[in-house]
Amino acid sequence: MVGGSRLWGPLLRILLSLLLATPVVAQGFERVCLEANDVNFALSLAVDDRGRAHLIHVDRIFGDLLHTVLTAPDGIESEVVAVRMSLLGTSEVRDSGLVIVDDVPRACFYDARARALKVSERIDDEWSPTVLREGQHVGDQCAIAPVGDTLGVAFHQAGTLQYAEREGDEWRVVEVDANADYAVGLEPAIRQVGRTLYIAHRGEGALDHLRVSWRRDGPWRTEALPHPEFEAGLRPRISTDGDGGVWITHGVMPLDLDVTSDNGLMLASGRLPGGLELSWPVQDPAGGSHGAYRRDDELLVVSRERLRSPIFGQTDAIRVFRGLPIDPAFEALEHFSIADRRHNYARVDAHPHPFGEPVMAFADDRGAIAGMQPESRVCIFRPVDRDGDIVPDLEEGRHGTRLNDPDTDGDGRSDGQEILFDFSDPLVPDEPGLPPDAGPDAALPDPDAALPDPDAALPDPDAALPDPDAALPDPDAALPDPDAAQPDPDVALPDPDVALPDPDVALPDPDVALPDPDATPDATETDLARDVAEPDVAPDVAEPDSAVEPEAARPDPDSGPSREDGWLAEHEAGPADGAAADIFADYDLPESSDRGCECDATGGGGLWVWLMLVGIRRRRGAGAWRARA
């Protein structure tokens, strides 16, 4: 119960000023609500390092525990964590805890059907539950947080505060706080600051009050912080003050929770051991449900405003305090007066977006008005991010990035990826060159980049360019057969110093048949050969003027391939002036054909036989000429 005129006097003056003033509306946030109705019990919020809002909440009708992820600008995905864990009308689950560690969501909740406190982790796209402790209403109020390199869970059980810590695959549970006269451990919040682990919770007693349990390298200790005149300790939140201490915000208890007006927000600040100091920075109808975290050197608080007064009317709003504990000024994300539909906000929570602005979740129970049916929705407020690059619109101008382009420099990575994870400039592409739509906002070239060498030779402008009309190789032409026989590397190559045949000398007639070396020569050829060796008829014609001495005409056996060709050129001229010439008359032919050629072993003997046949044919021709003569 709130008591004393010291409370009502300032409170009434503040209420009157609120009714006469127009609230400042916060800019740059958008409201997103889930379409389903009655899925707003046991609501918890966490925000991952990519700005996605994760929600744990209960479907009251079916009793399922749900996990929903909201991604800017319009992505919403939901999945079931636990089936029928809440029982409508008999044992409804109203609280849960959620944390994201190493990009893995982890939740604590009470399973009313199993009558057990559970922790479930989403691993490999599936939720894996573990039972921490069994019992009626064990852990119906819980909180979960990273503790060192493990997990810790604070929970309420039968009027006491319990703490569970995971050790390997097991959970070790200890009792942290208990009182024989009243209940403690209600609505716990947990956080590690430095080496100290804090659990803030509410104790009932003669006056509800804030209790802080803490541990540092030793046993648990608890400090009670009652206010002498009114009740407090409602739904506490723990934030670090940046100096090794904590800020613990908690609401002043109203006359009737969630029915009458809220009574303000209190703050416990300092460190333990050494003591915490209480203050009352917000003394108007706020604080009944809130979230808080430290931003820069100030405390950012998101709280509902709830006024229910027969004198001053009714108002509902979502406020953002940015200057606590010094400056109590606030902005309103939305504000509804007495003439508007009622919005009964509950389970308000807030976590920082990666760029610092708050992401807020709340249950919105909307009353019936002018024929409109009541609704119960889960909603969030988050910074507007039209292009979905993680960078809120309010931050785009500060970083010089574009509002409607998730990748300002066009290098394939979003602006948020570069700023938050790669620590690179979102205005400068990683690859050389600028994107096609770089425009005036594109990054300028690096002035320190190396310039081209001015002394380097330039291409000759008079050099002939390739003929563009030149035929290109036929792509369909057959390629060399890779299986074709290759030249024998052991075969001797021609001597490069030996003179090549004269290309102007007439080659032998390829149509002249070569003799079969294995055939028996016929009588005619034998007689002709004998006639060549022993001529019995003197030539009737004079020797041609171009007659060559026999020794000069004989091929040199050491002169290489050209010697046969030269000799052939001299003797294939034929008879001069129509007279027959006996070209073999002065040759002393050997008796054996095996020694007819003194060439090397590359085939010179066959050529010599061919030359003999040419001489024989011409000898026959000479005989014919003689006969005609």
C-alpha positions in Angstrom: 0.0 0.0 0.0 1.1 3.5 -0.8 0.9 5.7 2.2 1.7 9.3 3.3 0.9 12.8 2.0 4.5 13.0 0.8 3.5 10.7 -2.1 0.1 12.1 -3.1 1.0 15.8 -3.2 3.8 15.6 -5.8 1.9 12.9 -7.7 -1.3 15.0 -8.2 0.8 18.0 -9.4 2.5 15.8 -12.0 -0.7 14.2 -13.1 -2.2 17.6 -13.7 0.8 18.8 -15.7 0.6 15.6 -17.8 -3.1 16.2 -18.7 -2.4 19.8 -19.7 0.7 19.1 -21.8 1.1 17.6 -25.2 3.5 14.7 -25.2 6.5 14.7 -27.4 6.2 12.0 -30.0 9.3 10.0 -30.7 10.4 9.8 -34.4 12.1 7.0 -36.3 10.2 4.0 -34.8 7.6 1.7 -36.3 5.0 -0.4 -34.6 4.7 -4.1 -35.7 2.1 -6.5 -34.2 1.5 -10.2 -34.6 -1.7 -11.0 -36.4 -2.7 -13.8 -34.0 -4.9 -12.9 -31.0 -4.4 -14.0 -27.4 -0.7 -15.0 -27.8 0.6 -12.5 -25.4 1.2 -14.3 -22.1 4.7 -15.0 -20.7 6.2 -12.5 -23.1 10.1 -12.1 -23.2 12.3 -10.3 -25.6 15.9 -10.6 -26.8 17.6 -8.9 -29.8 20.4 -10.6 -31.7 23.5 -8.9 -33.2 21.7 -8.4 -36.5 18.9 -6.4 -35.0 16.3 -9.2 -35.2 13.7 -9.3 -32.4 13.2 -12.7 -30.8 10.0 -13.2 -28.7 9.0 -16.0 -26.4 5.3 -16.0 -25.7 2.3 -18.3 -24.9 -0.7 -19.0 -27.1 -3.4 -18.9 -24.4 -6.0 -20.9 -26.4 -3.8 -23.9 -27.4 -1.3 -23.6 -24.6 1.8 -23.7 -26.8 5.0 -21.8 -26.1 6.1 -20.0 -29.3 9.3 -18.5 -30.6 8.8 -15.6 -33.0 11.5 -13.8 -35.0 10.8 -10.4 -36.5 13.3 -9.1 -39.2 13.2 -5.7 -40.8 11.5 -4.6 -42.9 8.6 -7.1 -42.8 9.8 -10.6 -41.9 7.9 -12.6 -39.3 8.5 -16.3 -38.5 7.1 -18.4 -35.6 7.7 -21.9 -34.4 6.6 -24.0 -31.4 9.0 -24.4 -28.5 6.8 -26.6 -26.2 3.4 -28.1 -26.9 0.5 -27.5 -24.4 2.7 -26.3 -21.5 0.0 -23.8 -20.4 -3.5 -24.8 -19.2 -6.2 -22.2 -20.0 -8.2 -21.2 -17.0 -6.6 -23.6 -14.6 -2.8 -23.1 -14.6 -1.8 -20.5 -17.1 1.9 -19.7 -17.5 2.5 -16.0 -17.2 6.3 -15.6 -17.2 9.3 -16.8 -19.1 13.0 -15.8 -19.7 14.9 -15.5 -22.9 18.6 -14.9 -23.8 20.7 -15.3 -26.9 24.2 -16.6 -26.4 26.5 -17.3 -29.4 23.5 -16.7 -31.7 21.6 -19.5 -30.0 18.2 -18.6 -28.3 17.8 -20.1 -24.9 14.5 -19.9 -22.8 13.4 -20.8 -19.3 9.7 -21.5 -18.6 7.4 -23.4 -16.3 5.6 -26.4 -18.0 2.3 -26.5 -16.2 1.3 -29.8 -17.7 4.5 -31.5 -16.7 4.8 -29.5 -13.5 8.5 -28.7 -14.0 10.9 -25.9 -14.7 12.6 -26.4 -18.1 15.3 -24.8 -20.1 15.1 -25.2 -23.9 17.8 -24.3 -26.4 17.4 -24.0 -30.2 20.2 -26.2 -31.6 20.3 -27.3 -35.3 16.9 -25.7 -35.9 15.2 -27.7 -33.1 14.3 -26.8 -29.5 15.9 -29.2 -27.0 14.4 -29.1 -23.5 16.0 -30.0 -20.2 14.2 -30.4 -16.8 15.8 -28.3 -14.1 13.5 -29.1 -11.2 10.0 -30.7 -10.9 7.2 -29.6 -8.6 4.0 -27.6 -8.6 4.6 -24.0 -9.7 8.4 -24.5 -9.5 9.9 -21.8 -11.7 6.6 -20.1 -12.6 8.7 -16.9 -12.5 12.2 -17.2 -13.9 15.1 -15.4 -15.6 18.1 -16.7 -17.6 21.5 -15.1 -18.4 25.0 -16.0 -19.4 27.3 -16.4 -16.4 30.9 -16.6 -17.4 31.1 -19.4 -20.0 27.9 -21.1 -18.8 24.3 -20.4 -18.1 22.5 -19.3 -15.0 18.8 -19.4 -14.1 17.1 -17.6 -11.2 13.6 -18.8 -10.3 11.0 -18.7 -7.6 10.0 -21.8 -5.8 7.5 -21.9 -2.8 8.4 -18.4 -1.5 12.2 -18.8 -2.0 14.8 -17.7 -4.5 16.7 -20.5 -6.2 19.6 -20.4 -8.6 20.6 -23.1 -11.1 23.9 -23.2 -13.0 24.9 -25.5 -15.7 28.0 -27.6 -15.1 28.7 -29.6 -18.2 25.6 -31.6 -19.0 24.2 -31.2 -15.5 22.5 -28.4 -13.6 23.4 -27.6 -10.0 20.6 -25.9 -8.0 21.2 -23.9 -4.7 18.9 -21.8 -2.5 19.9 -18.2 -2.6 17.3 -16.4 -0.4 14.5 -17.3 1.9 12.5 -15.7 4.7 10.3 -17.5 7.3 7.8 -14.6 7.5 7.1 -13.7 3.8 7.8 -14.7 0.3 10.9 -13.7 -1.7 12.2 -14.4 -5.1 9.3 -12.9 -7.0 9.8 -11.6 -10.6 13.6 -12.2 -10.6 16.1 -10.5 -12.9 19.7 -11.8 -13.3 22.9 -10.2 -14.6 26.6 -10.6 -14.2 28.7 -7.4 -13.9 32.4 -8.0 -13.8 33.0 -10.7 -11.2 29.8 -10.1 -9.4 26.5 -12.0 -10.2 23.4 -10.1 -9.2 19.8 -11.3 -8.8 17.2 -8.6 -8.2 13.8 -9.8 -6.9 10.8 -8.7 -4.9 10.0 -9.6 -1.3 6.6 -9.1 0.2 6.7 -8.6 3.9 4.9 -5.7 5.7 5.8 -3.6 2.7 6.8 -5.1 -0.7 10.4 -4.1 -1.3 13.4 -4.7 -3.6 15.9 -7.4 -2.6 19.3 -7.8 -4.2 21.2 -11.1 -3.9 24.8 -11.2 -5.1 27.8 -13.5 -5.3 31.5 -12.9 -5.9 33.9 -15.8 -5.4 32.0 -17.0 -2.4 28.5 -17.7 -1.0 25.4 -15.8 -1.8 24.4 -12.7 0.2 21.2 -10.7 0.1 20.5 -7.1 0.9 16.9 -5.8 1.4 16.1 -2.2 0.3 12.7 -1.3 1.7 11.3 2.2 1.4 10.0 3.5 4.7 6.7 4.9 3.3 5.5 2.9 0.3 5.9 -0.4 -1.4 8.3 -1.0 -4.3 10.4 -3.7 -6.0 7.9 -4.3 -8.8 9.4 -6.1 -11.9 13.0 -5.1 -11.4 15.6 -4.7 -14.2 19.4 -4.7 -13.9 21.7 -2.5 -15.9 25.4 -1.8 -15.5 26.4 1.8 -14.6 29.7 1.5 -16.6 31.8 1.9 -13.5 31.6 -1.6 -12.0 28.3 -0.9 -10.3 24.6 -1.4 -11.2 21.4 0.5 -11.8 18.4 -1.5 -10.7 15.1 0.1 -11.8 11.8 -1.1 -10.3 8.3 0.1 -10.0 6.4 1.6 -7.1 3.5 -0.8 -6.3 0.1 0.7 -7.2 -3.0 0.3 -5.2 -4.2 -2.5 -7.4 -1.8 -3.8 -10.0 -2.9 -3.5 -13.6 -6.2 -1.9 -12.5 -5.4 1.5 -10.9 -2.8 4.0 -11.9 0.9 3.3 -11.8 2.8 5.2 -9.2 6.3 5.8 -10.6 9.7 4.3 -11.1 12.5 3.9 -8.5 16.2 3.4 -8.9 18.8 1.6 -6.7 22.3 2.5 -7.8 25.8 1.6 -6.5 27.6 -1.6 -5.9 27.8 -4.5 -3.5 29.4 -4.7 -1.0 29.3 -1.1 -0.1 25.6 -0.4 -0.4 23.0 0.7 -2.9 21.2 4.0 -2.7 17.5 4.4 -3.5 16.0 7.3 -5.5 12.7 8.1 -7.1 13.5 9.7 -10.5 10.0 9.1 -12.1 7.1 10.3 -9.9 4.2 10.1 -12.3 1.9 7.3 -13.5 4.6 5.1 -15.0 6.8 2.2 -14.0 4.1 -0.5 -13.6 5.9 -2.5 -16.5 9.2 -1.4 -18.0 12.5 -2.4 -19.6 15.9 -0.7 -19.1 19.5 -0.8 -20.2 22.5 1.4 -20.2 23.4 3.5 -23.3 26.5 5.5 -23.3 26.7 7.1 -19.8 22.9 7.3 -19.3 20.1 4.9 -18.4 17.5 4.3 -21.1 14.1 3.2 -19.8 11.0 2.2 -21.7 7.9 2.2 -19.6 4.2 2.2 -19.9 2.1 5.1 -18.7 -1.1 4.2 -17.0 -3.5 6.7 -15.6 -6.9 5.7 -14.1 -8.4 8.6 -12.2 -12.1 9.7 -11.7 -10.7 13.3 -11.7 -8.1 13.4 -14.3 -9.4 10.8 -16.6 -7.6 7.9 -18.3 -4.4 7.8 -20.5 -2.2 5.1 -21.9 1.2 5.6 -23.5 4.6 4.0 -24.2 7.4 6.3 -23.0 11.1 6.5 -23.6 13.3 8.1 -21.0 16.8 8.8 -22.3 18.4 10.9 -19.5 17.8 9.0 -16.3 18.7 9.2 -13.5 19.3 12.9 -13.9 16.8 14.0 -16.5 13.2 12.6 -16.2 12.1 14.0 -19.6 10.6 11.5 -22.0 9.3 10.9 -25.5 6.0 9.1 -26.2 6.0 6.4 -28.9 2.2 6.5 -28.7 -0.3 8.2 -26.5 -4.1 7.6 -26.0 -6.3 10.0 -24.1 -9.6 9.6 -22.4 -11.5 9.8 -25.7 -9.5 7.0 -27.3 -9.7 3.2 -27.1 -8.0 1.8 -24.0 -4.6 0.1 -24.3 -3.7 -1.9 -21.3 0.0 -2.4 -21.8 1.6 -5.3 -20.0 4.9 -7.2 -19.9 6.9 -4.3 -21.3 10.5 -5.1 -22.1 13.4 -3.3 -24.0 16.7 -4.4 -25.4 19.3 -2.4 -27.4 19.4 -2.6 -31.2 23.0 -3.1 -32.5 23.1 0.7 -33.2 21.9 1.5 -29.7 18.3 2.6 -30.2 15.7 0.5 -28.2 13.7 -2.4 -29.5 10.6 -2.7 -27.3 8.1 -5.5 -26.9 4.8 -5.4 -25.0 1.4 -7.0 -24.7 -1.4 -4.7 -25.9 -4.9 -5.5 -24.5 -7.2 -3.3 -26.4 -10.6 -2.6 -24.9 -14.0 -2.6 -26.7 -15.2 0.7 -28.0 -17.8 1.9 -30.5 -18.6 -1.7 -31.6 -15.0 -2.8 -31.8 -14.3 -6.1 -30.1 -11.4 -6.4 -27.5 -8.1 -7.7 -28.7 -4.9 -9.0 -27.1 -1.9 -8.6 -29.3 1.9 -8.9 -29.1 3.6 -5.8 -30.5 7.0 -4.3 -30.8 8.4 -0.9 -31.5 11.7 -0.9 -33.4 13.8 1.6 -35.3 12.6 2.0 -38.9 14.9 0.2 -41.4 13.3 0.6 -44.8 16.1 -1.2 -46.8 16.7 -4.0 -44.2 20.4 -3.4 -44.0 20.4 -3.4 -40.1 21.3 0.3 -40.2 18.2 2.2 -38.9 17.0 5.1 -41.0 18.0 7.5 -38.1 21.6 6.2 -38.4 21.9 6.2 -42.2 22.6 9.9 -42.4 25.3 9.7 -39.7 27.1 7.0 -41.7 26.5 8.6 -45.1 24.7 5.5 -46.4 21.5 5.5 -48.4 18.0 5.0 -46.9 16.7 2.8 -49.7 19.8 0.9 -50.7 21.1 -1.9 -48.4 24.5 -1.9 -50.1 25.5 1.7 -50.7 28.9 1.0 -52.3 27.7 -2.0 -54.3 30.4 -4.4 -53.2 28.0 -7.3 -52.3 27.9 -6.7 -48.5 25.2 -4.8 -46.7 25.9 -1.5 -45.0 25.2 -3.1 -41.6 27.5 -6.0 -42.3 30.4 -3.7 -43.1 29.9 -1.4 -40.1 29.1 -4.0 -37.4 31.1 -7.0 -38.4 33.7 -6.2 -41.1 34.6 -2.8 -39.7 35.0 -1.5 -43.2 33.8 1.7 -44.9 30.2 1.1 -46.4 30.9 4.0 -48.9 34.0 2.4 -50.5 33.6 -0.8 -52.4 36.1 -3.6 -51.8 36.7 -4.3 -55.4 38.2 -1.8 -57.9 35.7 0.4 -59.7 32.4 1.9 -58.5 28.9 0.4 -58.9 26.9 1.5 -61.9 24.6 3.6 -59.7 27.3 5.1 -57.6 26.1 8.7 -58.3 27.3 11.7 -56.3 27.5 9.7 -53.0 30.1 7.3 -54.3 33.6 7.2 -52.7 36.4 9.2 -54.4 39.6 7.4 -55.5 42.3 6.9 -52.9 44.7 9.9 -53.2 47.5 7.7 -51.8 47.1 5.0 -54.5 50.1 4.5 -56.8 49.9 6.5 -60.1 51.0 5.1 -63.5 54.7 5.5 -64.4 55.0 8.6 -66.7 58.3 7.2 -68.2 56.7 4.0 -69.3 56.7 3.4 -73.1 53.4 4.1 -74.7 52.0 2.0 -77.6 53.1 3.0 -81.1 50.1 4.9 -82.6 51.4 4.0 -86.2 51.6 0.3 -85.5 49.4 -1.7 -87.8 46.3 -2.9 -86.1 45.0 -6.4 -86.7 42.7 -6.8 -89.8 39.2 -7.0 -88.3 38.1 -8.8 -91.6 40.7 -11.5 -91.3 39.3 -14.9 -91.2 39.2 -16.4 -87.7 40.1 -20.1 -87.2 37.3 -22.5 -87.9 36.1 -23.6 -84.4 34.7 -26.7 -86.1 37.9 -27.7 -87.7 39.2 -31.1 -86.6 41.9 -31.1 -84.0 45.0 -33.3 -84.3 44.4 -36.8 -83.2 46.1 -37.2 -79.8 46.4 -40.9 -80.4 48.2 -40.6 -83.7 51.7 -42.0 -83.9 54.4 -39.6 -82.8 57.8 -39.3 -84.6 60.4 -41.7 -83.4 62.9 -39.7 -81.2 65.7 -42.2 -82.1 65.5 -41.6 -85.8 68.4 -39.4 -87.0 67.4 -35.9 -88.2 68.9 -34.6 -91.5 72.3 -32.9 -91.3 71.6 -29.1 -91.3 75.0 -28.6 -93.1 74.1 -30.7 -96.1 72.9 -28.7 -99.1 69.2 -29.2 -99.9 68.0 -30.2 -103.4 67.6 -27.4 -106.0 63.8 -26.6 -106.1 64.1 -25.7 -109.8 65.4 -29.2 -110.8 62.7 -31.4 -112.3 61.8 -34.3 -110.0 61.6 -37.9 -111.3 58.3 -39.0 -112.9 56.3 -40.6 -110.0 54.3 -42.7 -112.5 57.4 -44.7 -113.4 57.1 -48.1 -111.8 59.9 -49.3 -109.7 61.1 -52.9 -110.2 60.3 -55.6 -107.8 63.6 -56.4 -106.1 62.4 -60.0 -105.6 61.3 -60.6 -109.2 63.4 -62.5 -111.7 64.4 -60.2 -114.6 63.0 -61.2 -118.0 65.2 -62.0 -121.0 64.7 -58.7 -122.7 65.9 -56.7 -119.7 68.9 -59.1 -119.3 69.8 -58.6 -123.0 69.5 -54.9 -122.7 71.7 -54.8 -119.7 74.2 -56.9 -121.6 74.0 -54.4 -124.4 74.7 -51.6 -122.1 77.7 -53.4 -120.7 79.1 -54.5 -124.1 77.7 -52.3 -126.8 77.7 -54.0 -130.2 76.5 -51.1 -132.2 78.3 -47.8 -132.5 76.2 -44.7 -132.1 74.9 -43.3 -135.3 74.7 -39.8 -134.0 77.3 -37.4 -132.7 77.7 -36.9 -129.1 75.7 -33.9 -127.9 77.5 -30.6 -127.3 76.5 -30.8 -123.6 78.1 -34.2 -123.1 79.7 -34.5 -119.7 82.8 -36.4 -118.9 81.9 -39.7 -117.3 83.9 -39.1 -114.2 82.3 -35.7 -113.6 78.8 -37.1 -114.1 79.3 -39.9 -111.6 77.6 -39.0 -108.3 79.8 -38.3 -105.4 78.9 -41.0 -102.7 79.6 -38.5 -99.9 77.7 -35.5 -101.2 74.3 -36.3 -99.6 70.8 -36.2 -101.1 71.7 -33.5 -103.7 74.2 -35.6 -105.6 71.5 -37.9 -107.1 69.4 -35.0 -108.0 72.3 -33.2 -109.7 73.3 -36.2 -111.6 69.7 -36.9 -112.6 69.3 -33.3 -113.8 72.2 -33.7 -116.2 71.1 -37.0 -117.6 67.4 -36.5 -117.9 67.9 -33.8 -120.6 67.4 -36.5 -123.3 69.0 -36.6 -126.8 70.0 -33.3 -128.2 68.8 -32.2 -131.6 66.8 -35.4 -132.0 69.9 -37.6 -132.0 70.2 -40.6 -129.8 72.8 -40.5 -127.1 74.1 -43.5 -125.2 74.3 -42.0 -121.7 75.6 -45.2 -120.2 78.2 -46.0 -122.8 81.1 -44.7 -120.9 80.1 -46.1 -117.5 81.8 -49.1 -116.0 78.7 -50.6 -114.3 79.3 -53.2 -111.6 78.4 -56.8 -112.2 76.5 -57.1 -109.0 73.5 -54.9 -108.2 74.2 -55.2 -104.4 77.1 -52.8 -104.9 75.3 -50.6 -107.4 74.9 -47.7 -104.9 77.4 -46.7 -102.3 74.8 -44.5 -100.5 74.0 -44.7 -96.8 71.3 -47.0 -95.3 68.4 -44.6 -95.8 67.3 -45.9 -99.2 69.8 -44.7 -101.7 69.9 -48.2 -103.4 66.3 -47.9 -104.6 67.1 -44.6 -106.3 70.1 -46.1 -108.1 67.8 -48.9 -109.5 65.4 -46.3 -110.6 68.1 -44.4 -112.4 69.2 -47.7 -114.2 65.6 -48.1 -115.4 65.5 -44.6 -116.7 68.7 -45.3 -118.6 67.3 -48.6 -120.0 64.2 -46.8 -121.3 66.2 -44.2 -122.9 68.5 -46.9 -124.3 65.4 -48.5 -125.9 64.5 -45.1 -127.2 67.9 -44.7 -128.7 67.6 -48.1 -130.4 64.2 -47.1 -131.9 65.7 -43.9 -133.2 68.5 -45.9 -134.8 65.9 -48.3 -136.4 64.0 -45.4 -137.8 67.1 -43.9 -139.1 
